[in-house]
Amino acid sequence: MQNSNTTQNVFPKIAILGMGAITLSIARALSRNKVPYFVLTRDAKRKSELLTNPLWYRFGSGETEPISFEGITSSLEETKDNFDYIILGAKSANLEESIQKSLPLLAKGGRFVLIQNGFPEEIVSVNADQILGGVVGWNTQKLSDGVYFQSNAGALILGGADETSPESFWKQALEPYIPVILTSNLKGFRWHKLGINSVINGLSASCQLTLGELFFKKSGRSAAIRVLTEVRNIIEKIGIKEEVVPGSVSVGKLGNGKGALPFLLRHIILLAIGIKYYRIRTSMVQDLDAGRKTEIDELNGQIVTKSKKWGIITPVNEAIVKKIKSLEEGKDKPAISFLEELARM
């Protein structure tokens, strides 16, 4: 059960459970580097889909390319092998179920790789030494024509949930297609990504806007700074050392407080992001567009939950969570005026 392009497997045995936008970028990098991997599916229908048709991928302005999983795909029930690493592409709500179903396939001393947003390491029932956290620094989304489009280059930050640094083979397996950072400070990267995602996903979804539509508005940029200020306050309170994902900007520099960048420069940075990614409808916006439940509880909801633990007020993030839940339930409609409300809080 290995990629037919490779004659000798010098890598640990890797499986991917849940082939979607983010895991497709990882699968492409493994394929390009001729690293053997196996694709696991939850049911026979998804197995048939992946065996019958390739998934189509495009990076930036490059060519659209097919990625085939023929010969390396099997359902969980059929698979008899054990794997050193199982990369889980499930949504956070389905993460524990995915772990329990694939746990019998994890080799002794093996690890799950959790690439979900928020703090997935805290919501699963396996030991910390069985978990690698993966913080994703790129955006891949499925377009209306079915193509998975990666809009930016970005790193994969890997760190042990037990605060150990992972094995160096990940660099050989994924670079140069995905730059890899190995860290013992996973929480520092998790908190940074949570702050940025709570703006990119949570704030934009609260009005169902593209990133350009969000950041071209002064109220949108001001609301973003308010979101990040609340995250910064928590990070400082609990003593987390923020680690910045390459290509991003520190939450501590964008949020209000000591050491922040000049106010005008922060608006310019946000405006530049809006220009670069003007048409991007992030995953949470697309969920609302399609009438699906979002992962707001794993983003802005995490900020609200953790802030209460430490006696910190987060009214902007609380308002975003409430708004998106109302949109999910069809009790409310998106309105630009909501950004103005947030900016005034």
C-alpha positions in Angstrom: 0.0 0.0 0.0 2.4 2.7 -1.2 2.5 5.2 -3.9 3.5 3.4 -7.1 5.9 6.2 -8.1 8.2 5.2 -5.2 10.3 2.1 -5.3 11.7 2.2 -1.7 9.9 3.6 1.3 12.4 5.3 3.6 9.7 7.3 5.3 7.3 6.4 8.2 4.0 5.0 6.9 1.6 8.0 6.4 -2.2 7.9 5.9 -4.7 10.7 5.2 -8.2 10.4 6.5 -10.5 13.0 5.1 -9.4 14.2 1.7 -10.5 17.9 1.3 -9.1 21.3 0.6 -6.2 21.4 3.1 -5.3 17.7 2.9 -5.3 17.8 -0.9 -2.4 20.4 -0.7 -0.5 18.0 1.6 -1.2 15.0 -0.7 0.1 16.9 -3.7 3.3 17.7 -1.9 3.8 14.1 -0.8 3.1 12.9 -4.4 5.5 15.5 -5.9 8.2 14.2 -3.5 7.4 10.6 -4.3 6.6 9.9 -0.7 4.4 6.9 -0.2 1.0 7.7 1.5 -2.4 6.0 1.7 -5.8 7.6 1.6 -8.5 6.3 4.1 -12.2 7.0 3.6 -15.1 6.7 6.0 -17.4 4.9 3.5 -17.5 3.0 0.3 -19.1 5.9 -1.6 -16.2 8.3 -0.9 -13.7 5.5 -1.8 -15.4 5.0 -5.1 -15.4 8.8 -5.9 -11.7 9.0 -5.2 -10.8 5.9 -7.1 -12.9 6.8 -10.1 -12.1 10.5 -10.6 -9.0 12.6 -9.7 -9.4 15.8 -7.7 -8.4 19.0 -9.5 -6.0 21.4 -8.0 -4.6 24.8 -8.9 -2.1 27.0 -7.1 -2.4 30.7 -7.8 -2.2 31.5 -11.5 -0.7 28.1 -12.3 -2.1 25.3 -14.4 -5.0 23.2 -13.1 -3.7 19.7 -12.4 -5.3 16.3 -11.6 -4.3 14.5 -8.5 -5.2 10.8 -8.7 -5.6 8.4 -5.7 -6.0 5.3 -7.8 -4.4 2.3 -6.1 -3.8 4.1 -2.8 -7.3 4.4 -1.4 -9.3 2.2 0.9 -12.2 2.5 3.3 -11.4 2.3 7.1 -13.3 -1.0 7.3 -11.1 -2.7 4.6 -7.7 -1.4 5.8 -5.6 -3.9 7.7 -2.3 -1.9 7.7 -1.0 0.2 10.6 0.4 3.7 10.1 3.0 5.8 11.9 1.1 9.0 11.2 -2.6 9.5 10.3 -3.4 13.0 9.1 -7.0 13.9 10.0 -8.8 16.2 7.7 -12.2 16.0 9.5 -14.1 19.0 10.7 -13.7 19.6 14.5 -17.2 18.3 15.2 -16.3 15.0 13.6 -12.7 14.8 14.9 -13.2 12.5 17.9 -15.3 10.1 15.8 -12.5 10.0 13.2 -9.9 9.3 15.9 -11.9 6.4 17.4 -12.5 4.8 14.0 -8.9 5.1 12.9 -7.2 4.4 16.3 -6.9 0.6 15.6 -4.8 1.5 12.5 -2.3 3.6 14.4 1.0 1.8 14.9 2.6 1.5 18.3 4.3 4.8 19.0 2.3 6.4 16.1 0.7 9.9 16.1 -2.4 11.6 14.8 -1.8 14.9 12.9 -4.5 17.4 13.7 -4.8 20.2 11.2 -8.1 21.7 12.4 -8.5 25.3 13.6 -8.6 26.3 17.2 -7.2 23.9 19.8 -8.1 20.4 18.5 -5.5 18.8 20.8 -7.8 19.7 23.8 -10.9 18.0 22.5 -9.7 14.5 21.7 -9.4 11.5 24.0 -5.9 10.3 23.1 -2.7 11.2 25.0 -0.6 14.2 24.2 2.3 12.0 23.1 0.0 10.6 20.4 -0.7 13.9 18.8 1.0 16.3 16.4 -0.7 19.6 15.9 -0.5 21.1 12.4 -1.1 24.9 12.0 -1.8 25.6 8.3 -0.4 28.8 6.8 -2.2 28.7 3.4 -5.7 28.9 2.1 -7.2 26.3 -0.2 -10.9 26.4 -1.1 -13.1 24.5 -3.4 -14.4 26.7 -6.2 -17.8 26.5 -7.9 -16.3 24.5 -10.8 -15.0 21.8 -8.4 -11.3 22.9 -8.6 -9.5 23.1 -5.3 -7.7 26.5 -5.4 -4.7 27.3 -3.2 -4.5 31.1 -3.2 -1.2 31.6 -1.3 2.0 29.8 -0.5 2.2 29.0 3.2 4.0 26.8 5.7 2.8 23.9 7.8 3.8 24.3 11.4 4.1 21.0 13.2 4.5 20.6 17.0 3.9 17.9 19.6 0.9 18.4 21.9 3.4 17.3 24.6 5.6 20.3 23.7 8.2 18.2 21.8 9.5 19.0 18.3 8.6 16.5 15.6 10.9 14.4 13.5 12.8 16.2 10.7 11.6 13.9 8.0 8.5 16.1 7.5 10.7 18.7 5.8 12.0 16.2 3.3 8.5 14.8 2.8 6.8 18.2 2.0 9.3 20.8 1.0 9.6 22.8 -1.2 5.9 22.5 -2.1 5.0 23.2 1.5 7.6 24.8 3.8 7.7 23.1 7.2 8.4 24.6 10.6 9.0 22.2 13.5 8.3 23.6 16.9 8.0 22.8 20.6 5.8 25.9 21.1 2.6 24.7 19.3 0.4 26.8 21.5 2.2 30.0 20.4 1.4 29.3 16.8 -2.2 28.1 17.7 -3.0 31.3 19.4 -1.6 33.4 16.6 -3.6 31.5 14.0 -6.7 31.6 16.1 -6.5 35.4 16.2 -5.9 35.8 12.5 -8.6 33.2 11.6 -11.1 34.9 13.9 -10.9 37.9 11.6 -10.4 36.2 8.2 -13.1 33.6 8.8 -15.2 34.8 11.7 -15.5 38.5 11.0 -15.9 38.1 7.3 -18.6 35.4 7.8 -20.6 37.7 10.2 -21.5 39.8 7.1 -20.8 37.1 4.4 -18.2 39.2 2.7 -15.2 38.5 0.6 -11.9 39.6 2.2 -11.7 42.5 -0.2 -15.2 43.7 0.7 -14.4 43.4 4.4 -11.1 45.2 4.4 -12.0 47.9 1.9 -14.4 49.3 4.6 -12.9 51.3 7.4 -15.4 49.8 9.8 -14.3 46.3 8.7 -10.6 47.2 9.4 -11.6 48.8 12.8 -13.6 45.7 13.8 -10.7 43.5 12.8 -8.4 45.4 15.1 -11.0 45.1 17.9 -11.1 41.3 17.5 -7.3 41.1 17.6 -7.1 43.3 20.6 -9.2 40.9 22.6 -7.0 38.0 21.5 -3.9 39.9 22.4 -5.3 40.6 25.9 -5.8 36.9 26.5 -2.4 35.9 25.2 -0.7 38.5 27.5 -2.8 37.4 30.4 -2.0 33.7 30.2 1.7 34.3 29.3 1.7 32.7 25.9 4.7 33.5 23.6 3.1 34.3 20.3 4.7 32.6 17.3 3.9 34.2 13.9 3.0 32.0 10.9 5.3 33.0 8.0 3.6 35.6 5.8 1.3 36.8 8.6 1.5 39.7 11.0 1.7 39.4 14.8 -1.6 39.7 16.7 0.4 41.7 19.2 1.4 44.2 16.5 -2.1 44.5 15.0 -4.2 44.7 18.2 -4.3 47.8 20.4 -1.7 48.0 23.2 1.9 48.5 24.0 4.2 47.8 21.1 1.4 47.8 18.5 2.2 49.2 15.0 1.1 52.7 14.3 -2.7 52.9 13.8 -2.4 54.0 10.1 0.1 51.3 9.3 -2.3 48.6 10.7 -5.1 49.9 8.5 -2.7 49.9 5.5 -1.7 46.2 6.2 -5.3 45.1 6.4 -6.2 47.1 3.2 -3.3 45.3 1.5 -4.7 41.9 2.5 -8.0 43.0 1.1 -6.4 43.9 -2.2 -4.4 40.7 -2.5 -7.4 38.4 -1.6 -10.2 40.6 -2.8 -12.4 37.8 -4.2 -11.7 35.2 -1.6 -14.8 33.9 0.2 -13.3 32.0 3.1 -14.5 28.6 4.2 -16.9 29.9 6.9 -18.4 32.3 4.4 -18.9 29.4 2.0 -20.5 27.4 4.7 -23.1 30.1 5.3 -23.6 30.5 1.6 -24.4 26.8 1.4 -26.6 26.8 4.5 -24.1 24.6 6.4 -23.2 24.8 10.1 -19.9 26.7 10.6 -17.0 26.1 12.9 -17.5 29.4 14.7 -17.3 27.6 18.1 -13.7 26.6 17.2 -12.6 30.1 16.3 -14.2 33.2 17.9 -16.1 30.8 20.2 -12.8 29.6 21.6 -11.7 33.2 22.3 -15.0 33.8 24.3 -14.7 30.5 26.2 -11.1 31.0 27.2 -11.5 34.6 28.1 -14.2 33.8 30.6 -11.8 31.4 32.3 -9.4 34.3 32.9 -11.9 37.0 33.7 -11.3 38.9 30.4 -14.2 40.6 28.5 -14.4 39.9 24.8 -17.6 41.7 23.6 -16.6 41.9 20.0 -15.9 38.2 19.6 -19.1 37.4 21.6 -21.1 39.5 19.2 -19.6 37.7 16.2 -20.4 34.3 17.6 -24.0 35.3 18.4 -24.4 36.9 14.9 -23.1 33.8 13.0 -25.3 31.4 15.0 -28.3 33.6 14.1 -27.3 33.4 10.5 -26.9 29.6 10.7 -30.4 29.3 12.1 -31.9 31.7 9.5 -33.0 34.1 12.2 -30.9 37.0 10.9 -29.5 38.3 7.6 -26.0 39.7 6.9 -25.7 43.4 7.1 -22.8 45.8 6.7 -24.1 47.9 9.6 -23.0 45.1 11.9 -19.3 46.0 11.2 -20.1 49.6 12.4 -21.6 48.2 15.6 -18.5 46.1 16.2 -16.2 49.0 15.5 -18.0 51.1 18.1 -17.8 48.5 20.9 
